[in-house]
Amino acid sequence: MSHSLATVSFSVDRSMKEDLDRLSSEEGRSKSDLFREMYNYYRFKIALRRVQEHGALIAARLGLGSDDEVYEYLNKNK
């Protein structure tokens, strides 16, 4: 599968740019690689939060009030 690349340009404060340059050098990775990893991590956090919110709604509907009750329910209903 081929990926077409696009350039993204945005401004950051000077200290953030210097930190990104330093991090890129220390890690031996391009700034683009670091940005992609940060972006993917952020997207993962959003997806995880949605799953947690959905799980909390289901737990509430089942009358489960604590994590321990959820674990007990899940283990009981394997």
N, CA, C and O of each residue as an XYZ file, in Angstrom:
312
protein
N       0.856     -1.159      0.000
C       0.000      0.000      0.000
C       0.908      1.230      0.000
O       1.782      1.356      0.859
N       0.709      2.127     -0.947
C       1.540      3.328     -0.989
C       0.830      4.471     -0.287
O      -0.397      4.573     -0.319
N       1.601      5.313      0.336
C       1.074      6.475      1.038
C       1.512      7.733      0.303
O       2.686      7.889     -0.033
N       0.581      8.612      0.060
C       1.001      9.891     -0.507
C       1.270     10.841      0.656
O       0.522     10.868      1.633
N       2.308     11.593      0.543
C       2.716     12.489      1.610
C       2.214     13.893      1.351
O       2.077     14.318      0.204
N       1.944     14.598      2.418
C       1.545     15.999      2.346
C       2.324     16.756      3.404
O       2.689     16.189      4.434
N       2.574     18.001      3.165
C       3.299     18.840      4.111
C       2.306     19.613      4.965
O       1.330     20.170      4.463
N       2.574     19.634      6.262
C       1.766     20.397      7.207
C       2.686     21.445      7.820
O       3.823     21.151      8.191
N       2.191     22.645      7.920
C       2.997     23.717      8.485
C       2.210     24.414      9.581
O       1.049     24.775      9.389
N       2.853     24.604     10.748
C       2.214     25.331     11.840
C       3.282     25.979     12.697
O       4.453     25.603     12.641
N       2.870     26.949     13.485
C       3.812     27.700     14.320
C       3.777     27.211     15.762
O       2.723     26.851     16.286
N       4.938     27.206     16.387
C       5.072     26.906     17.813
C       6.015     27.945     18.406
O       6.730     28.628     17.673
N       6.018     28.064     19.722
C       6.949     29.023     20.306
C       8.378     28.495     20.170
O       8.603     27.296     20.001
N       9.319     29.405     20.246
C      10.720     29.078     19.996
C      11.227     27.968     20.920
O      11.957     27.084     20.471
N      10.855     27.999     22.193
C      11.357     26.979     23.121
C      10.830     25.593     22.750
O      11.537     24.599     22.917
N       9.594     25.516     22.249
C       9.058     24.223     21.830
C       9.807     23.710     20.600
O      10.101     22.518     20.500
N      10.110     24.603     19.673
C      10.863     24.205     18.484
C      12.250     23.712     18.862
O      12.722     22.703     18.337
N      12.902     24.426     19.774
C      14.233     24.005     20.215
C      14.171     22.653     20.923
O      15.043     21.804     20.737
N      13.137     22.464     21.734
C      12.965     21.186     22.423
C      12.711     20.060     21.424
O      13.257     18.965     21.564
N      11.882     20.330     20.417
C      11.609     19.326     19.384
C      12.877     18.995     18.607
O      13.139     17.827     18.322
N      13.661     20.001     18.264
C      14.939     19.759     17.575
C      15.855     18.885     18.429
O      16.463     17.937     17.931
N      15.947     19.212     19.718
C      16.803     18.452     20.638
C      16.305     17.012     20.769
O      17.095     16.069     20.720
N      14.998     16.850     20.936
C      14.411     15.515     21.077
C      14.642     14.689     19.817
O      14.992     13.511     19.891
N      14.446     15.309     18.677
C      14.666     14.629     17.403
C      16.098     14.135     17.296
O      16.345     13.005     16.875
N      17.040     14.991     17.680
C      18.454     14.622     17.629
C      18.766     13.493     18.612
O      19.437     12.522     18.262
N      18.273     13.630     19.839
C      18.533     12.609     20.864
C      17.952     11.253     20.474
O      18.576     10.218     20.706
N      16.762     11.258     19.885
C      16.089     10.018     19.518
C      16.576      9.455     18.184
O      16.317      8.297     17.854
N      17.293     10.296     17.414
C      17.739      9.856     16.097
C      16.566      9.642     15.145
O      16.599      8.765     14.282
N      15.531     10.459     15.319
C      14.320     10.330     14.497
C      13.976     11.701     13.933
O      14.345     12.736     14.487
N      13.273     11.676     12.836
C      12.886     12.949     12.230
C      11.762     13.600     13.043
O      11.042     12.929     13.783
N      11.630     14.906     12.888
C      10.528     15.626     13.534
C       9.191     15.112     13.007
O       8.206     15.073     13.745
N       9.154     14.722     11.752
C       7.927     14.155     11.186
C       7.552     12.856     11.891
O       6.384     12.628     12.207
N       8.551     12.006     12.137
C       8.285     10.752     12.862
C       7.752     11.042     14.261
O       6.792     10.415     14.708
N       8.375     11.992     14.945
C       7.916     12.339     16.294
C       6.492     12.880     16.263
O       5.675     12.534     17.116
N       6.192     13.731     15.279
C       4.843     14.272     15.168
C       3.838     13.157     14.910
O       2.775     13.130     15.530
N       4.158     12.232     14.000
C       3.235     11.123     13.718
C       2.975     10.302     14.970
O       1.841      9.902     15.231
N       4.036     10.049     15.752
C       3.854      9.284     16.982
C       2.985     10.049     17.976
O       2.111      9.458     18.611
N       3.210     11.353     18.119
C       2.386     12.166     19.029
C       0.937     12.173     18.569
O       0.022     12.059     19.384
N       0.729     12.308     17.272
C      -0.615     12.323     16.713
C      -1.322     10.991     16.975
O      -2.470     10.962     17.419
N      -0.624      9.900     16.696
C      -1.217      8.575     16.925
C      -1.532      8.343     18.399
O      -2.562      7.754     18.727
N      -0.657      8.800     19.285
C      -0.907      8.681     20.724
C      -2.140      9.484     21.115
O      -2.971      9.006     21.887
N      -2.265     10.690     20.594
C      -3.420     11.526     20.893
C      -4.706     10.866     20.402
O      -5.708     10.843     21.116
N      -4.675     10.326     19.178
C      -5.860      9.636     18.642
C      -6.212      8.425     19.501
O      -7.389      8.159     19.744
N      -5.199      7.688     19.963
C      -5.432      6.546     20.844
C      -6.103      7.001     22.135
O      -7.045      6.363     22.605
N      -5.616      8.112     22.715
C      -6.210      8.618     23.959
C      -7.678      8.984     23.758
O      -8.508      8.720     24.628
N      -8.000      9.587     22.622
C      -9.390      9.936     22.332
C     -10.240      8.666     22.239
O     -11.315      8.595     22.835
N      -9.768      7.673     21.501
C     -10.505      6.419     21.348
C     -10.670      5.720     22.698
O     -11.748      5.212     23.006
N      -9.615      5.693     23.496
C      -9.687      5.057     24.809
C     -10.698      5.760     25.703
O     -11.469      5.103     26.403
N     -10.702      7.084     25.685
C     -11.657      7.841     26.497
C     -13.094      7.514     26.087
O     -13.972      7.385     26.940
N     -13.330      7.381     24.783
C     -14.679      7.026     24.308
C     -15.087      5.637     24.779
O     -16.227      5.422     25.190
N     -14.156      4.700     24.718
C     -14.439      3.345     25.198
C     -14.739      3.369     26.693
O     -15.672      2.709     27.151
N     -13.948      4.130     27.457
C     -14.168      4.219     28.898
C     -15.523      4.852     29.210
O     -16.234      4.394     30.104
N     -15.880      5.902     28.473
C     -17.176      6.545     28.702
C     -18.315      5.590     28.375
O     -19.298      5.510     29.113
N     -18.181      4.868     27.270
C     -19.209      3.897     26.897
C     -19.299      2.791     27.939
O     -20.394      2.380     28.323
N     -18.154      2.316     28.391
C     -18.132      1.280     29.422
C     -18.764      1.752     30.717
O     -19.455      0.988     31.390
N     -18.529      3.014     31.070
C     -19.129      3.565     32.286
C     -20.647      3.617     32.169
O     -21.354      3.346     33.140
N     -21.151      3.964     30.988
C     -22.602      3.976     30.783
C     -23.202      2.579     30.923
O     -24.244      2.399     31.554
N     -22.541      1.610     30.335
C     -23.026      0.230     30.427
C     -22.974     -0.252     31.871
O     -23.916     -0.883     32.350
N     -21.883      0.039     32.562
C     -21.764     -0.364     33.964
C     -22.881      0.259     34.792
O     -23.469     -0.411     35.641
N     -23.178      1.529     34.555
C     -24.243      2.203     35.300
C     -25.590      1.548     35.017
O     -26.390      1.355     35.932
N     -25.843      1.207     33.767
C     -27.102      0.532     33.414
C     -27.230     -0.821     34.101
O     -28.331     -1.268     34.420
N     -26.091     -1.463     34.323
C     -26.092     -2.762     34.999
C     -26.076     -2.622     36.518
O     -26.132     -3.615     37.243
N     -25.999     -1.385     36.989
C     -25.981     -1.146     38.429
C     -24.635     -1.418     39.068
O     -24.552     -1.653     40.273
N     -23.596     -1.389     38.280
C     -22.256     -1.648     38.791
C     -21.613     -0.309     39.132
O     -21.460      0.551     38.265
N     -21.237     -0.134     40.397
C     -20.757      1.166     40.836
C     -19.258      1.315     40.964
O     -18.754      2.436     41.015
N     -18.542      0.221     41.017
C     -17.087      0.321     41.202
C     -16.374     -0.572     40.192
O     -16.979     -1.452     39.581
N     -15.087     -0.328     40.031
C     -14.282     -1.178     39.147
C     -14.309     -2.621     39.618
O     -14.368     -3.545     38.807
N     -14.265     -2.815     40.943
C     -14.306     -4.177     41.482
C     -15.592     -4.889     41.088
O     -15.570     -6.075     40.758
N     -16.712     -4.172     41.121
C     -17.990     -4.772     40.720
C     -17.989     -5.112     39.230
O     -18.535     -6.138     38.826
N     -17.386     -4.265     38.426
C     -17.298     -4.537     36.991
C     -16.459     -5.784     36.756
O     -16.864     -6.666     35.998
N     -15.283     -5.874     37.401
C     -14.418     -7.049     37.237
C     -15.123     -8.311     37.697
O     -15.034     -9.350     37.042
N     -15.825     -8.226     38.822
C     -16.568     -9.387     39.325
C     -17.641     -9.803     38.315
O     -17.804    -10.989     38.026
N     -18.365     -8.828     37.785
C     -19.414     -9.112     36.802
C     -18.817     -9.782     35.569
O     -19.347    -10.780     35.080
N     -17.722     -9.235     35.073
C     -17.097     -9.793     33.872
C     -16.577    -11.198     34.114
O     -16.732    -12.067     33.255
N     -15.965    -11.439     35.260
C     -15.432    -12.766     35.568
C     -16.555    -13.776     35.781
O     -16.412    -14.950     35.441
N     -17.659    -13.322     36.340
C     -18.789    -14.211     36.599
C     -19.479    -14.604     35.299
O     -20.029    -15.701     35.202
N     -19.459    -13.732     34.309
C     -20.194    -13.959     33.074
C     -19.293    -14.295     31.894
O     -19.574    -13.901     30.762
N     -18.206    -15.024     32.156
C     -17.294    -15.431     31.064
C     -17.925    -16.497     30.217
O     -17.315    -16.963     29.255
